[in-house]
Amino acid sequence: MNVRLPAALALVAALLGSVPLRSETLPGPQRFSVPRATVPVKVDGVLDDEAWKGVTPVLLPFEVNPGENTPALVRTEAFITHDAKALYVGIHAYDPDPKLIRAQYTDRDRAYANDFVGIVLDTYNDERRGFEFFVNPLGVQMDLVQDDTQGGNEDDSWDTLWTSAGRIVADGYVVELAIPFSSLRFRRSETPQTWGVDVLRIYPRNSRYLFRTQPQSRNRNCYVCQFSKMTGFDRIDPGRNIEVSPTVTVHRTDELGPGGGLEPGKWDFDPGLSAKWGITPNLTLNGALNPDFSQIEADSAQLDINTQFALFFPEKRPFFLEGADTFSTPIQAVYTRTIADPDWGAKVTGKQGRSALGLYITRDARTNLIVPGSEGSELTTVEGKSLDTAFRYRYDLGEASNVGVLYTGREGPGYANSVYGADAYVRLTPKDSVSVQVLGSSTKYPEATATEFGQPQGQFGDRAFSFSYRHQTRTFTLRASYTDIGNRFRADSGFVPQVNYRQPVVGGSYTWRPKKAGGFFTRISVGGDWDRTDEEAGGRKLEEEWEGFVEGNGPLQSYLGIGGGTRERSYNGVTFRENFGWAYLEMKPLAMVSLEMDSAFGDQIDFANTQLGTRLFLRPIVTFTPGKHLKLQVDHTLSRLDVPRGRLFTANLTQLGVTWCFDTRFLVRATLQLTDIERNPAFYAEAVDARTKRAFTQLLASYKLNPQTVVFLGYSDSSRGDEHVDLTRESRTLFAKVGYAWVP
């Protein structure tokens, strides 16, 4: 392991820490008391309840983006109160021209392109983590977790139970929120508590303006640490915090038979039960028996042609999303999508004082594996069920640092894998942070699996190491990291598709912002990085890359990034020189139209035949949202590769989505995914199909009273074809799911 790089970076940190920052004198965060309501609050988007009378409004006077703590363009008033059971928030968002308010009925956690307001709560007042509750002008909910413990991460997969309402009025819009204390985590106390709080407003017009209750320094690499403070909440109780969610799923799949038609399948009736219990106000137990982990929402399709490593798909299943941020570490040793078909599961997550804890155990009916290497990875399945375990403990140090330990284990017939290690995140100064992780692994594959994939027989193990340093101010960013993954390291419960490599990375950027508002651009950044990847065993150079970029924000909520570079890359014993470029553009030319274009071009290795080719990648996305109810999105991907003899392949992937939301609870959605890949078999060393066609369609009706009380009715089918056969339907599925959240 190269120990000189961390030492050198520590010296850089010390030197940069001595460089004076631009002098900034900012007002302090707001401090206010939250009164206790003596009468009920009706959540209807009308601030006329008796409970709101006499509550002093909290203002949002600061524009923190694109402006830098300049006066907010419009007035926003927030009213906060509580009773023994819930926190109540009422917000009046004034607007000089309400016709320009962007508001649409969407599914939960999908209204980020709209106007919206909300509150972020640091209930432990430890300036590390925030619970976010946002509402658009029609009452659509968005809830997230903001985690500053690893340098900042915002996750909208977290869902909890709360109530909201919104309506557009003559001078803007008004929203109300009721957040039960049973949906939060906080320290139990008989005396008044102090919580961190940020009330914010997103105001999307020519730019996407962000207003807050307090100023935000760009010379501090944290968000929650700059919150305002509110005091109150004496004699509040999270209650029993028990939630029981029985589900019933009914489905039938018809499959293509020998005669060429679809043969009817059997109806399957799958009852399930999930439960959540707040053992203490800070510790939650989740359990699931015969859980319904089916994917109601289809994964976004990806092209897997000419790729080296396994593709990543995000987690969507509620059981695994609960407390998912607790298991996050620099090396992704926990990736719950590897748990394919669990029979049951149990999970404990929570935080007590400075300690955070996470533990889950599941029994998986199917054991999927990523078999990694230095130049590629393969997917396989091990026969038999496996027991999957993950344990995570983190302890907070000082004001913004933490240390932690991690263990994961998978065990089945003739198979076992375990990973164990420690990590630390240290915020050296408000602008400098360091992250370190060390892991070890022990693995035993079944004899047949080891033989098929050329893996060691019997038990074997190795270690992994990650170090990163970040220096960030309002104008300058420096990033440096070093990763060392051993040849025999395996993290089968995580997502580590490449092993046997060492990689240092150094990069940085410089940012300009106009001194006065109203210019053509609001931000321009110029930067680049260098990295080199060597095999950990043997030292052979796999890749060395230099890359530069320029990016910025401008009118019409636009973002433009352009970059390129050169790399020397080895594959299958041959070294290639690749020159490449990329460009990305997104903008909103009209309130109802959003455009994105991702592109890449230049040299790329043909991994199937070990030769250099010329790549073109284009991915335009058009989103059209006329009115309050309809959303149409067309997403197309074109990928092609030319080699010296001609066109090797052309791959097209088209995804079309049409959604009609009747209100905040009821929607219908149609999804179509079409994949068409054409290859020239004469240019391939091994036999390939000249053409492969796939199609997937789904129709879904969804009613959500809350994240757990749901009704789904749906239909899906899949088809396949080739150069000789048109698309032929291979399967057809009808399904229904009913779930109910019972809170005693």
Steps between C-alpha positions, in 0.01 A plus 500: 500500500633844410509696829680802355191633320287548818795667670548735206130586493505572874779748432295658219205527740713679756634742241157572353358542848738789549386681185265783599150488357316791347378704790127455554285646770168318513204550731460223753227236459155576636399385847135477597259320729225265381175554693275216606157493336203477734244428228502253208652586161307399189740427212310644203730765350315784669677684782183602681515263798501652846834325562677724248387823661775661701776281346788723393592436135846375410625680188721372218702815425807344330553388141784249522491381140577624241556813710733484795298606804330781310148622583231250399304603191162419657359486851444172682348462846514178703297428813606216733316355797445161664285303739569177686479286184633695202694794360293736282639727231307755295673690222370790293714534186421837347530547124452819298372297204327176614444399134873416487485257791614157384283234661394157385347190652771234506583179679662538839862626492469611136415873517853644518457695174206690653483791739519358851563590862583301807687448823816308590536379861819417688312336787815396688654847459833333425542676163547172313166383362173657392149368426356688201128559437407688180162578343413645159210751459251214447603305809725234338739363761876453477698369798874439514791449737797738488815334634811712559698223670685398182532838334135546402241265356129559431278192467133519393445124540405560866122512551300562816141579596391865511221723368509797264271727300560784257310745286573790268353833617477851356839610635698174473438166665453357848597159638449328834691203643432278800800283592422248777773468759466124449645554151812670639792397718613721787629490855239447767489797738256648750652845452497722189720378213699687238486374143685619194265625229506634147189625324559528128326589177578402141390769253561374142479776242780605262732358766425249774509729802548365851394702806577407862445618854873559553802586285715218368877525476659336196824489698359222720462150357192416704130589487337384824773673703364840385138456608297742707391385847149464644416423861190337646353148487487439873292202605478353149478125454558294183236257626521128454616552140354170386406450137368170362464466122334184369515456123332271252645450154322306226672437168497271201765462230428343160810379314581402143440130444645249252209561264583868464217646706480619858407225740289615798680496832358443847372773726733547795362641824777641724404648835776684683557701812734785582522666838689788656544562871672793661667308781616837635463850353841437340494132403267336245440131430370398156384151416354332194347155446455382144546861394383628165827629356371512143593799292176688439695769317719361221871572512621748244650288220873520427708389203749231601686473169879550504519543877777371728326488836158420649230767472371676813127519576363708789310344789122562504365255759374669819636238741858560386460876467423546870822635655698430182727801561633329815669232285664747260881492491764616244545145367147377428509185708118494537287484183163350583401433139722190532221363724273381223210304651491507882261275691522713812702785644564690822671834546597728789606860435532804720710757680558550870714792605816487290443138393327389177412135445377287211445125478304284257461125448316344206450156352540519122352232277740591217870581546625731227871582477725745321830324423746791465836538332741777402369529141138390532235328709249220446163416654401159629260330741599253771260212559307500827380757746730734688491684831594867450618719788631855528604686815604863519600713800607864480613731780502879467815684599531872568272730307502335159714183491425131552652153512326174421522124458326277244434129459315319222447128455338263251487127556343215303568138401873479426525879486597776743617860481570748777633856500617687808676828561507853634466849359528864606384837373686801641413861430838663558374855446173647367649456153715186530390140555660156488336158462675166562376139484678167547324168427590134502312208346476123525334299222427142402327423170331170417743279313300519176484881512872531573585271210266671252631851569863418571478593869707356787389168645436494873504802729684814394512865605650843442462866602384833358600856586350838412625851583358831379566864574286800403570872528210725409447876507262726310744515207745212525462124540776241532426127498749222557446132566676167508331160465667159535285187450673164536484228236311258727276755669129423461205705629211280390247699708619823338574650162874460433515381136876567461782358712878462467578866443663806655380844396609848606284792380578873524270773371363843563295786365468877517162675499396852397172661597388845384520778756161633390183308426335508160796394285493236230659234722469437871801266538796378293742230617821380335685194622648162430658192652765233454476136598705187451387141553752217547440136572547440870664164432789541257485878454391497133354836396132469413422864430635852527265789424513880478168684474384862501161668500312828505145524630253765602145613563316755288153620398193276467624291794773375271811300580775430247805284553769424242808290557751266351834340546739227411570165655734206454312181579599133494256221436557131435875554469479787247561869575287763325510880483151654522404864445146580610251779557160549659231765531189531713222757472176548688259791483136598539412719200131503602326441830353177357808373311828364638789393276809292574778382272784274608769416246841336478731449204855401407707185531378195691623143531291225347509264799353206308779494240790691664534779247462877494184654364328837470203555729188715477257519790192722504220510754234769451216523755189712447245553776167666423264600783195686364256592773483358851436132426692370196870414466662355186866404483699366206846365579712366213853357509715448191832319537713393208859391443699507176815289461756505216295251296171692538200536731527245782163567665217748529286486813178695553301513821173696512298552817163671498303585811153654521352581841164651589462604864141563601612647833772448761395137555369344180690456173519280192824445313604332175862400439659375179863387463639400159854368444641436153864391458654434158844336475724396213578133583790500251690745720469291819745233612214297653152432365242772569147571381478747216199665662337487842168667575324525835185676615346552841167667574325572827165652591455597863223655706618618840317637802712609796341629814851497646821307418365177657124525443490427128305331224671399175342344192722424207585317180840441342641300214835436336588412142813395316612474138806467276599548137271217394206539738294807576427588858325203661333526836681275749306572816199686634432584864191625680546616857325672787631609836321638804689630802371663814691691768337437837618736773351405840 
